[in-house]
Amino acid sequence: MKIADIENLWLAHENARKGKGWYREVRAVDGARDQYLENLRTMLILGKYITSPYVQQERRCGSKIRQIYKLPYYPDRIVHHAILQITLPIFVKNLIADTYACVPGRGIHSCAKKLSRVLRTAPDARYCLKMDIKKFYPSVNHDILKSLVRRLIKCKPTLALIDEIIESAESGLPIGNYLSQHLANLYLSGFDHWLKEEKRIKHYYRYCDDLVILGSDKDELHKLRKEIVSFLLRKLKLSVNNNWQVFPISIRGIDFLGYRFFSGYTLLRKSIALNFKRKMKLIASGKMSAKAVVSSFVSYYGWLCHANTLRLRRKHITDGVKNKIINSCKELKCKNPMYKMTM
């Protein structure tokens, strides 16, 4: 089993510890790395790895409150990285090009760029079907998921290890579990291929459990929605939220990925734009530390650069805000995040 190779475990530890080097449990592993990783290797070879008990926390994600599951750094997070270093290339090969969550080289802004281009250039992108899956992670069926994994992976020790992690939760996939997001992509991969290859849907984009489909005929999109609901229930035991919408893009735009997409331009989602305005006022007030000023601005930098936000930036990144950011960067001896941003 390649997962248990000591070189793979070393790399897994290096990847898992990124940005967490100050954690107590990470420092403990760093202090006796050879011993920890050799013990983990033995555990995996003998099939004795068992997922540690989850620590559950509630976390607000936008308007939703989600139950987040956390695992210890050792052995669990290292094991998850070790598994994905071997299996992720296999999983990704099975995905369509237009699924973007947790796929190396893709992500929110890759999807946003593609969708913006299609809206500008495709004459058949007149209407949008927007929908999302109801309680997706908690609704994932273990037996179906394990059968999907077996279509791609044949190594029995690897399958036993992945099975153990899947069954570590009573039902569904634990949100926050590092492996969950990739198994979730695999779970919906057959659905993606059905839409693209059997239904011949040209403009389909998925980010986790959020789906956007563009078309030229409103009635056809309504018909497709019913087929999607049937497919998800019949094949994957999933249901769709009742907040689905079919609407003309020219009138409303598409609220997706934190943006509002129109045919000729892209705006920030209203809630993100409002939070940005509040944060700029707080920076201007001088009540934030240098570190907080820089981290706050950087957190919005990516959103601002991938949308038509020139007027928003000119109005709310005032001279006072600019000076606070520049002085904070000098104090922290870091690069000014505004240097590439045209004001």
HELIX and SHEET records of a PDB file:
HELIX    1   1 LYS A    2  ALA A    4  5                                   3    
HELIX    2   2 ILE A    6  ALA A   16  1                                  11    
HELIX    3   3 ARG A   24  GLY A   31  1                                   8    
HELIX    4   4 ARG A   33  ILE A   45  1                                  13    
HELIX    5   5 TYR A   73  ARG A   77  3                                   5    
HELIX    6   6 ILE A   78  LYS A   93  1                                  16    
HELIX    7   7 ILE A  108  THR A  121  1                                  14    
HELIX    8   8 PHE A  136  SER A  139  1                                   4    
HELIX    9   9 HIS A  142  LEU A  152  1                                  11    
HELIX   10  10 LYS A  156  ILE A  166  1                                  11    
HELIX   11  11 SER A  180  HIS A  193  1                                  14    
HELIX   12  12 TRP A  194  GLU A  198  3                                   5    
HELIX   13  13 LYS A  218  LEU A  236  1                                  19    
HELIX   14  14 ILE A  249  ARG A  252  1                                   4    
HELIX   15  15 LYS A  270  ALA A  284  1                                  15    
HELIX   16  16 ALA A  290  CYS A  305  1                                  16    
HELIX   17  17 LEU A  310  HIS A  316  1                                   7    
HELIX   18  18 ASP A  319  LEU A  332  1                                  14    
SHEET    1   A 2 VAL A  55  CYS A  61  0                                        
SHEET    2   A 2 LYS A  64  LYS A  70 -1                                        
SHEET    1   B 4 HIS A 203  TYR A 207  0                                        
SHEET    2   B 4 ASP A 210  GLY A 215 -1                                        
SHEET    3   B 4 TYR A 127  ASP A 132 -1                                        
SHEET    4   B 4 GLN A 245  PRO A 248 -1                                        
SHEET    1   C 3 ILE A 254  PHE A 256  0                                        
SHEET    2   C 3 TYR A 259  PHE A 261 -1                                        
SHEET    3   C 3 THR A 266  LEU A 268 -1                                        
END                                                                             
